[in-house]
Amino acid sequence: ISTITEFLLLAFADTRELQLLHFGLFLGIYLTALLGNGLILTTVACDHRLHTPMYFFLLNLAFLDLGSISTTVPKVIANALWDTRAISYEGCAAQVFFFVFLFGAEYSFLTVMAYDRYVAICKPLHYGTLLDSRACAKMAAAAWGSGFLNAVLHTASTFSLPFCQGNSVDQFFCEIPHILKLSCSDAYPREVGALVFSVSLAFGYFVFIVVSYVQIFRAVLRMPPEEGQHKAFSTCLPHLAVVSLFVSTVVVAYLKPPSLSFQSLDLVVSFLYSVLPPAVNPLIYSMRNQELKNVVRKYMTRCLRCFTVTSNHVL
């Protein structure tokens, strides 16, 4: 039976000055992610013109980004500020569960969004039938459900193991491969079922996204430029950029050769796939989405006007 009551996360720096520098860096990234994803959530929820399947899935993606970065970064910020490395056993298990849950659900939603773009461009006459409110709700429930099942499998198989190799996790958050290194027993047979499920699901999603975009680009390239080719690219390219960032960082994190596995590189790669995407996804989606930019600009102008009027009244 494990007697570990807490784990020690990897500190980014030993000196107090560098710790405060990392505190400021992660705080800035976290606030950027909160602002960007919060703007998307507020804009999509409040504007009835954005109550379409594409923006419904984007709203879910923004919520997942907020959740995933809030699972890891606040603890990093607190540890850097208070000069500590400790995280409780229950806190570490919760961090693993929510990170795997939200990460898996996000990948599912990226796949659903590829299907949404496929139907919108390749089968526009059937869009209202194939993606009505009931179908969108079922796809969203399936995406959340697959992420939840994945998280339960991995968290249960990981934290049912006894730990006797110390309690120092060589990562700035509780990541499963680094936790398994602390196990007394051979942990990998227990992970086989969860790994087979996750890899099969991820590979199936990847194949679906690739096939969808092959069909999408074939249809778009057959369009005359004046018949919506630019609009089709403007709605597909942000999603494709987010998928590419998501998949490439995960592939580098988990499929890099063992010869390239050393502490500083692992930290950088983990930062790229766990912290960077939630912060930059809102920027990617807003860069080419003119409709979203117009609505955000309208609400920001309205808020600024209300603030100005209120300030003048107070003065």
C-alpha positions in Angstrom: 0.0 0.0 0.0 1.4 3.4 -1.0 2.4 5.6 2.0 3.0 8.7 -0.2 0.9 11.6 0.9 2.3 14.2 -1.5 4.5 14.5 -4.6 7.2 17.1 -5.3 6.9 18.8 -8.7 9.9 19.9 -10.7 10.9 23.5 -10.1 11.8 25.7 -13.0 14.6 27.4 -11.2 16.5 27.3 -7.9 17.1 31.0 -7.3 14.3 33.3 -6.0 14.7 35.8 -8.8 14.2 33.2 -11.5 11.2 31.8 -9.6 9.6 35.2 -9.6 10.4 35.6 -13.3 8.6 32.3 -14.0 5.8 33.4 -11.8 5.3 36.5 -13.9 5.6 34.5 -17.2 3.1 31.9 -16.3 0.7 34.5 -14.8 0.8 36.5 -18.0 0.2 33.4 -20.1 -2.7 32.3 -17.9 -4.3 35.7 -17.9 -4.0 35.8 -21.7 -5.7 32.4 -22.0 -8.5 33.6 -19.6 -9.0 36.8 -21.6 -9.0 35.2 -25.0 -11.2 32.2 -24.2 -13.4 34.3 -22.0 -14.0 36.7 -24.9 -15.0 33.8 -27.2 -17.3 32.3 -24.5 -19.0 35.6 -23.8 -19.3 36.6 -27.5 -20.7 33.3 -28.7 -23.1 33.0 -25.8 -24.5 36.5 -26.0 -24.8 37.0 -29.7 -27.7 35.1 -31.3 -26.1 35.4 -34.8 -23.3 33.1 -33.6 -25.7 30.4 -32.3 -24.7 28.0 -35.1 -23.1 24.5 -34.9 -19.7 25.9 -35.8 -19.7 28.4 -32.9 -21.4 26.0 -30.6 -18.4 23.6 -31.0 -16.0 26.6 -30.7 -17.6 27.6 -27.4 -17.0 24.0 -26.1 -13.4 24.2 -27.3 -12.9 27.5 -25.5 -14.3 26.1 -22.3 -12.0 23.1 -22.6 -9.0 25.3 -23.1 -9.9 27.3 -20.0 -10.2 24.1 -18.0 -7.0 22.4 -19.3 -4.8 25.4 -18.6 -6.5 26.0 -15.2 -5.7 22.4 -14.2 -1.9 22.9 -14.4 -0.8 26.5 -14.5 -2.4 27.9 -11.2 -0.4 25.3 -9.3 2.8 26.3 -11.1 2.1 29.9 -10.3 1.4 29.2 -6.6 4.5 27.1 -6.2 6.7 29.7 -7.9 5.2 32.4 -5.7 5.5 30.5 -2.4 8.8 28.8 -3.2 7.4 25.2 -2.8 7.2 22.1 -4.9 4.6 20.1 -3.1 1.3 18.8 -4.4 -0.9 16.5 -2.3 -1.6 12.9 -3.5 -5.2 13.7 -4.0 -4.4 16.9 -5.8 -2.0 15.1 -8.1 -4.7 12.4 -8.9 -7.2 15.2 -9.6 -4.7 17.0 -11.8 -4.1 13.8 -13.9 -7.9 13.1 -14.1 -8.9 16.6 -15.2 -6.0 17.1 -17.6 -6.6 13.8 -19.4 -10.4 14.4 -19.4 -10.2 17.9 -20.9 -7.3 17.0 -23.2 -9.2 14.0 -24.6 -12.5 15.9 -24.9 -10.7 18.7 -26.8 -9.3 16.3 -29.3 -12.8 14.8 -29.8 -14.2 18.3 -30.4 -11.5 19.1 -32.9 -12.7 16.0 -34.8 -16.3 17.0 -34.5 -15.4 20.5 -35.9 -13.7 18.8 -38.9 -17.0 17.0 -39.6 -18.9 20.3 -39.2 -16.6 21.9 -41.9 -16.9 18.9 -44.1 -20.7 19.0 -44.1 -20.8 22.8 -44.5 -18.6 22.7 -47.6 -19.2 19.3 -49.2 -22.9 18.9 -48.3 -24.2 22.4 -47.8 -27.8 21.4 -48.7 -27.9 18.8 -46.0 -26.2 21.0 -43.3 -29.4 21.8 -41.4 -30.4 18.1 -41.4 -27.1 16.5 -40.5 -26.2 19.2 -37.9 -29.4 20.1 -36.2 -29.6 20.9 -32.5 -30.2 17.3 -31.5 -27.2 16.0 -33.6 -24.9 18.7 -32.2 -26.0 17.8 -28.6 -25.3 14.1 -29.2 -21.8 14.8 -30.7 -20.9 17.1 -27.8 -22.1 14.5 -25.3 -20.0 11.8 -27.1 -16.9 14.1 -27.1 -17.3 14.8 -23.3 -18.1 11.2 -22.6 -15.0 9.8 -24.4 -12.8 12.2 -22.6 -14.3 11.2 -19.3 -13.9 7.5 -19.9 -10.3 8.0 -21.0 -9.6 9.9 -17.9 -11.2 7.3 -15.6 -9.2 4.5 -17.2 -5.8 6.3 -17.0 -6.3 7.7 -13.5 -7.5 4.4 -12.0 -4.7 2.4 -13.6 -2.1 4.9 -12.5 -3.1 5.6 -8.9 -4.0 2.0 -8.1 -0.2 1.3 -8.1 2.0 1.4 -5.0 4.8 3.9 -5.1 8.2 3.3 -3.6 10.7 5.0 -5.9 10.4 8.4 -4.1 7.9 11.1 -4.7 9.8 13.5 -7.0 8.0 14.0 -10.3 10.4 15.2 -13.0 7.8 17.5 -14.5 6.1 20.8 -13.6 2.7 19.0 -13.4 1.5 15.5 -12.6 2.1 13.7 -15.9 1.4 10.0 -16.1 4.7 8.7 -17.6 6.7 10.5 -14.9 4.4 9.2 -12.1 4.7 5.6 -13.4 8.5 5.8 -12.9 7.8 6.0 -9.2 5.9 2.7 -9.1 7.2 -0.3 -7.2 5.7 -2.8 -9.7 5.8 -3.1 -13.4 3.2 -0.5 -14.2 3.0 -1.0 -18.0 0.8 -4.1 -18.1 -1.8 -2.2 -16.1 -1.7 0.6 -18.6 -2.1 -1.6 -21.6 -5.9 -1.5 -21.7 -6.0 2.3 -21.2 -3.2 2.8 -23.8 -4.9 0.6 -26.4 -8.2 2.5 -25.9 -6.5 5.9 -26.1 -4.2 5.2 -29.0 -7.0 3.6 -31.0 -9.3 6.5 -30.4 -6.6 9.1 -31.2 -5.6 7.3 -34.4 -9.3 7.0 -35.5 -9.8 10.7 -34.8 -6.6 11.6 -36.8 -7.7 9.5 -39.8 -11.1 11.0 -39.7 -9.7 14.6 -39.7 -7.3 13.8 -42.5 -10.0 12.2 -44.7 -12.4 15.1 -44.0 -9.8 17.7 -45.0 -8.9 15.9 -48.2 -12.5 16.0 -49.2 -12.9 19.6 -48.1 -9.9 20.9 -50.1 -10.9 18.9 -53.1 -14.3 20.6 -53.0 -12.9 24.1 -52.3 -10.4 23.9 -55.1 -13.2 23.1 -57.5 -15.1 26.2 -56.5 -14.7 29.4 -58.6 -12.9 32.1 -56.5 -16.0 34.3 -56.6 -18.3 31.5 -55.1 -17.0 31.4 -51.6 -13.5 29.9 -51.9 -12.1 32.6 -49.7 -14.8 32.2 -47.1 -14.3 28.4 -47.1 -10.6 28.8 -46.5 -11.1 31.4 -43.8 -13.3 29.0 -41.8 -11.2 25.9 -42.3 -7.6 27.2 -41.9 -8.0 28.3 -38.3 -9.3 24.9 -37.3 -6.6 23.2 -39.3 -4.0 25.3 -37.6 -5.3 24.4 -34.1 -5.4 20.7 -35.0 -1.8 20.9 -36.4 -0.6 22.6 -33.2 -2.4 20.1 -31.0 -1.2 17.0 -32.8 2.4 18.1 -33.5 3.1 19.1 -29.9 1.6 15.8 -28.6 3.5 13.7 -31.1 6.8 15.4 -30.1 6.0 15.0 -26.4 5.2 11.3 -26.5 6.8 9.9 -29.6 10.2 11.4 -29.5 13.2 9.0 -29.4 14.4 8.0 -25.9 17.8 9.4 -26.8 16.3 12.9 -27.0 14.6 12.6 -23.6 16.3 14.8 -21.1 14.9 17.1 -18.5 15.1 20.5 -20.1 13.7 19.3 -23.4 10.9 17.4 -21.6 10.0 20.7 -19.8 9.9 22.7 -23.1 7.9 20.1 -24.9 5.4 19.7 -22.0 5.0 23.5 -22.0 4.3 23.5 -25.7 1.5 20.9 -25.6 -0.1 21.7 -22.2 0.2 25.5 -21.8 0.7 27.1 -25.2 -2.3 25.8 -27.2 -5.0 27.1 -24.8 -3.4 30.5 -24.9 -3.0 30.8 -28.6 -6.1 29.0 -29.8 -8.3 32.1 -29.4 -5.9 34.2 -31.4 -5.8 31.6 -34.2 -9.6 31.4 -34.4 -10.0 35.2 -34.4 -7.3 36.0 -37.0 -9.2 34.9 -40.1 -12.8 34.8 -38.7 -14.2 38.1 -39.7 -17.6 37.4 -38.3 -16.2 36.7 -34.9 -13.9 39.7 -35.0 -16.8 42.0 -35.9 -18.9 40.8 -33.0 -16.0 41.0 -30.5 -15.2 44.5 -31.7 -18.9 45.5 -31.3 -19.1 44.3 -27.7 -15.7 45.8 -26.8 -16.8 49.1 -28.3 -20.1 49.0 -26.4 -18.3 48.1 -23.1 -15.8 50.9 -23.6 -18.6 53.4 -24.3 -20.5 52.3 -21.2 -17.3 52.6 -19.1 -16.6 56.1 -20.5 -20.2 57.2 -19.8 -20.0 55.8 -16.2 -16.6 57.5 -15.6 -17.9 60.8 -16.8 -21.0 60.5 -14.6 -18.9 59.7 -11.5 -16.6 62.6 -12.2 
